[in-house]
Amino acid sequence: MGELKFRNAELSDLKKIVEIYNSTIASRMVTADVEEVSVESKQQWFDEHNPETRPLWVVEDAEDQTVGWVSFSSFHERAAYSGTVEVSIYLDEICRGKGYGKTILQYCIDNAGKFGVNNLVALIFLHNEPSLKLFRHFGFEDWGTLPDVAVLDGIERSLKILGKRIS
């Protein structure tokens, strides 16, 4: 694995961002969406990100190929929660299992303070063991469990809330 580069996403990246996101739906491991989403349906989500406080980064390899994306999203709309963000990491199918997630999550931890972030949280299905392992490797702790809150293909799934204090 070569060095990864992070850059702020541009509107022209949204199609690839959605493509990567949609590639995770069928596994029923990563998202509670059960059908593919459209670029148009993600426009508002895209617009809610900004380079100053809620970045959405495209992650590229040494050959400038997009390997994935990562975002900081507001945990809650109320102002008192502004120092806490949800971190979401999505990798292109051919890039999964290659250690990119560790590099990306380390980048998020190292740069969180620049965005006024004190806490990073991740919402991860209890059956998504690879993602749980990744976040726990970096010291994320169990901050909560929402039992059987999602139904995927008729199976109830629980959601873990993992968190890490940054500052």
N, C-alpha and C positions, 0 to 999 in steps of 0.2 A: 504494500500500500504506500503510495506516494503521499506527498504533502497535500492537505486539503486547503482550499481557499474559500473564504466566506465573503459574500457581497450582499448588499441590500437588494431584495427582490424588486423587480420592476414589473409594471403591468404586463409586459410582453412575456414574463416568466409564468404568469398565472396558468396558462394552458399546461405547461409541464408540471407545475405544482399539483394541479388537479389530476393529471395523469398518474403521478406517483401516488397520490392519495387514493385514487380509485383502485390502484393495483393491490391495495391492502384489504379491501372490503371482503373479497371472497374467502379469505382465511378465517374470518370471524374472530380474529385475535387482537386487532388493533383499534378498530372503530366500531361504534354502535350503528353507523350507517349500514343499511342492508342492501341498498341499491346505489349504483354509481351516481355521483353528483355532477352537475354541469359547471362549466366555467362561470356562467352567469350567476348561478346560485352561490358562488363563493366570492363574488365581487364585494359585497358588504364586509365580509370577513377580511378580505385583502385590504380594504380601505381602513379598517380599524387598526391596522399596523402602521408604524412609522419608525423611521430610523432613530428618533430621539428617545422614545420611551418604550415602545412595543415593537421591536425589530422582527422582521421576517427575512431570514437569510436564505439565499440559494447557496448550496454547497457544491463546489466544483473540484474536480481532480486536476492533476498537473497538466492534462491535455484540454482543460477548460470544458470538460463534459460534466453535465449536471449529475451528481450522484444522489442528491436528496435536498431536503430543506428542513429548516428548524425555525420555530417561532416562539416568541414570548407573547402570550395573550393575557389580558386582564383576568385575574382570578374572579373578581367580582366588580360590579360597576360602582359600588360605593367607595368614596374617596379614601376612607380609612384603610382600605385594602390595597391601595396603589403600590405598596412596596412588595406585594406578593404577585407572582406571575405563574401561569401554567406554561411549562415548557413542553413542546411537542416536536418530536423528531420523526421524520419519514424518509425512508431510503428507497431508491429505485430497486426493483426486484433483483437485478443482477449485481447489486452492491451490498446486499444483506449478508451478514455473517462474516464480514471481512475486517471487522474492527473499526469501521467508520463511526459507529455509534459512540464508542469510547472517545474518539477524537472530538466529535461534535459536542458531546455532553461536557467534556473538559473545557472546551471553548466557551460554552454557555456559563459554566461556573466561574471561569476566569474573567468574563466580561460582564457579568450580571450587575456589578456595582456601578458601572458606567451608565446604567439605565435606571438608577434609583431602586434597584431590586434588593430586598433583604432576604426574601424567601423564594425558593423555587419549589413548585409542586408539580407532580406528574400524576395523571389519572390513568391507571393501567388495569386492564382486566386481570383478575386473579389467575386465570389460566394462561396468561401471556408470560410464561416463565423467563424467556430470553430478555424481555424488557425489564421485568422485575430484577433479574440478576444484574443487568447493566446499571440500573439506577442505584441499587444497593451497593454495588462495587464502589460507587463514588460517595458513599456515606448517607444516601437518602434513607430516611427512616419511615416506618409505617406511622402515618398520622391518622389513618382511619380506614374503615371498610364499609362499603355500602353493599349489604348482602342482597344478592339476587335482584338487582335493579334493572338489568337489561335482559331481554329475551332474544336470543339469536337462534334462528332455525328451531324454535320450540324449546330451547334449553335456557334456563335461567342462569345468568352469569353475574358474578360479584365484581365490584370495582374497588381496587385499592387506591388510596390516596397516599402517595409517598411525598415526603418533604425534606428540604434541606435548608437550614439557616445559612445564609451567605455572609452576612455581616453582623 
